[in-house]
Amino acid sequence: MYKSDFPYFSNSDITYLDNGATTQKPQVVIDAITQFYTHYCSNTHRSSYGSANKATMEFENVRKQIQSFINASSLETIIFTKGVTESINFVADAFVKNEFDTVIISSLEHHSNIVPWHMQGRNLHNGLEVVNYDSNLEFDFVHFEQLLQKNPNSFVSITHVSNAFGKIQDIKKITKIAHKYGAVVMVDGAQSLVHFSVDVKDLDVDFYCISGHKTFGPTGIGAIYIKEEYLQKVKPYQTGGATIHEVTFEKSTLLDSPYKFEAGTQNIAGVIGFGAALSYIEDIGYEKLHNWEVELYEYLHEQLLNIEDIELYNDTTNAIGSKSFNIKGINHDDIGILLDKQKVAIRVGHHCAQPIMQALNIKGTIRASIALYNTKEDIDKFIKALNRAIGMLKD
């Protein structure tokens, strides 16, 4: 439906179903990046000549765009980072480390929301608590509240959408309960904006991390929303050029947010490309985008149910994007190799979510993950290739 907007599909005959890892880029994003490098390539917030002023204006316009896109309260609350991984590490080190005795996460977290807490010396039941899940991988709210009762004033860090299983967690409900016990909430939104709209005011989250490359934008760019009341409490993650108000050999004074958090030359082209990606989504509209993805996700699930010996780990309830499964008696790596031979791109492995895989007593899964530009024909090609691979491995 939208494939013609993405040059990748004109230059490749691959059936691409690895969108949970990264999305393809529409021509408008590529054009925006090329335009910067070929017409006004300059550093931002430093020089006053024409192209430098334009670069700064375009850069800051994307900050305004993100503020509006996620309904943030002010420009000061939007800080550019390399992506969700850096955003989580930034908050972990610059805010959580010495302020909170306990961090609470869900069972479905990506390693980027587990390892930073281990680096602080936290482990299970020793500064780190993990919320249980049910047979459909749903968040256990009873257990969550029990953890908060035992550990009030904790820091809660939760993924919005599971990269491995596509489960959508009820962030608004999680935040409401957490705040009742004085907890602060950060959300890993890496897999969110590509599938549905996000309103940080409505969710009432304290921190929200977003990614460019998961959302039709460039790699190496993302942003974090920090609720205004925490802007003075979070310390700069790093310092240097662009963060400084005044420097002498005796002392340094920093600028206000967001600039005190954005040290050094930023990924200017990446920011501009990210803005173009968000504009692309806005032009299509989230209602149309989401409705198509829901229909396609249901279709994918239905087709998988027809495969003999399939092992699914959740249904389509509160899920979007990624669908993980295995075939009884067959190694998932072997499936990945044979699908690649048939020009179908999926992902196999633990998907940077080893703890939930261990809890399910599996080493990994086969994961197909969809995006806006995928079609039912893509699903049909995938299923045909999958059946052929299974047949070869069972012979």
Secondary structure by P-SEA (a helix, b strand, c coil): cccccccccccccccccccccbbbbcaaaaaaaaaaaccccccccccccaaaaaaaaaaaaaaaaaaaaccccccccccccccaaaaaaaaacccccccccbbbbcccccccccaaaaaacccccccbbbbbbcccccccaaaaaaaaaaccbbbbbbbccccccccccaaaaaaaaaaaabbbbbbccccccccbbbbcccccccbbbbbccccccccccbbbbbccccccccccccccccccccccccccccccccccccccccaaaaaaaaaaaaaaaaaacaaaaaaaaaaaaaaaaaaaaacccccccccccccccbbbbbcccccaaaaaaaaaaacbbbbbcccccaaaaaaacccccbbbbbcccccaaaaaaaaaaaaaaaaaaac
